[in-house]
Amino acid sequence: MPKKVLLVDDSSTTLMMEEMILKQRTPYDCVTAKDGLDAISRALVEAPDLVLMDVVMPRLNGFEACKRMRLEKSLQHTPIILITSRGEEEYVEAGFQSGCNDYITKPVDGYELVTLLHSYLGE
Amino acid sequence: MNTPANTLAASSTAALKEVSNQARVYAARMRLQSAVDQADALDAIRDIAGNLIGSEELAVFKVDKRRSELWLYWSFGVDPNKYAVLEVSREARLNDVLSGKCVFRLRGSNENLLCCDDPVSALIPIRIDGSTVAVIVLFRLFAHKSGLEEVDHEICEILSNFAGRAIEPHQSK
């Protein structure tokens, strides 16, 4: 069965771009969510193999969503990659403190994204 | 060493980069073309600048009828009081933009595209029926982004050709 990736972003543009890249260059299935709260409920239902999530979102941001996912038994070990527009050290540190495994910066580079996902999910 | 495995890896990397670039350009075009009204078209410009190019500091200026001044129409992430008006006579690069060409800051260049303190990365004409009706100014890029790349230039051309709805609400998609 193909591995499943949950893509989380309030930007439909970003979701469209990420889905296009993953569908064309990986064997993974994609499901999407549009904010942090939506992401948690989708993750509990879909049980994704990896979560790729934006930080700045309405209702619940990526840091908080990441923290809450880690409180759920079924999501404690799911790799979570955060997408941030800032590469500064303190911002990245805040991401790791929220429980994420990795981060990438915007604008998302397809090569970097696929390479990172392969490292967690295999090819 | 140039082994068959290395060659295959290099071609795979190139193919992936190509897919990635195509996805960014396609997503930009779809976002602009699906804008439901003027406010959504302006949000599309912000969305594309932030998520596909890498700038959260931008402004849209409308061109006046005599084409001598540009008036601030909308901005995001910049102080609007600093940029109420751009005078064409004081800004040499604006003539190129008004003629319909995108103008980009070269990678590593210290030259600023406008006479202002904030670094300007690109000047993008918004064209309707072949005429420049407004200009998008992209200011500072994200700190980790060293400059605009070829694919960013393509996305700016998409903005130039399809962002008219942000200025003229009745502009057809």
Chai-1 contact restraints between the chains, C-beta under 6 A:
chainA,res_idxA,chainB,res_idxB,connection_type,confidence,min_distance_angstrom,max_distance_angstrom,comment,restraint_id
A,S11,B,D47,contact,1.0,0.0,6.0,A-B,restraint_1
A,S11,B,N51,contact,1.0,0.0,6.0,A-B,restraint_2
A,T13,B,A27,contact,1.0,0.0,6.0,A-B,restraint_3
A,T13,B,R31,contact,1.0,0.0,6.0,A-B,restraint_4
A,T13,B,D47,contact,1.0,0.0,6.0,A-B,restraint_5
A,T13,B,N51,contact,1.0,0.0,6.0,A-B,restraint_6
A,T14,B,N51,contact,1.0,0.0,6.0,A-B,restraint_7
A,M16,B,A27,contact,1.0,0.0,6.0,A-B,restraint_8
A,M17,B,A23,contact,1.0,0.0,6.0,A-B,restraint_9
A,M17,B,R24,contact,1.0,0.0,6.0,A-B,restraint_10
A,M17,B,A27,contact,1.0,0.0,6.0,A-B,restraint_11
A,M20,B,A23,contact,1.0,0.0,6.0,A-B,restraint_12
A,I21,B,S20,contact,1.0,0.0,6.0,A-B,restraint_13
A,I21,B,A23,contact,1.0,0.0,6.0,A-B,restraint_14
A,Q24,B,V19,contact,1.0,0.0,6.0,A-B,restraint_15
A,R25,B,L16,contact,1.0,0.0,6.0,A-B,restraint_16
A,R25,B,V19,contact,1.0,0.0,6.0,A-B,restraint_17
A,S85,B,F142,contact,1.0,0.0,6.0,A-B,restraint_18
A,G87,B,H144,contact,1.0,0.0,6.0,A-B,restraint_19
A,T105,B,H144,contact,1.0,0.0,6.0,A-B,restraint_20
A,P107,B,L52,contact,1.0,0.0,6.0,A-B,restraint_21
A,P107,B,G54,contact,1.0,0.0,6.0,A-B,restraint_22
A,G110,B,L16,contact,1.0,0.0,6.0,A-B,restraint_23
A,G110,B,S20,contact,1.0,0.0,6.0,A-B,restraint_24
A,Y111,B,L16,contact,1.0,0.0,6.0,A-B,restraint_25
A,Y111,B,K17,contact,1.0,0.0,6.0,A-B,restraint_26
A,V114,B,L16,contact,1.0,0.0,6.0,A-B,restraint_27
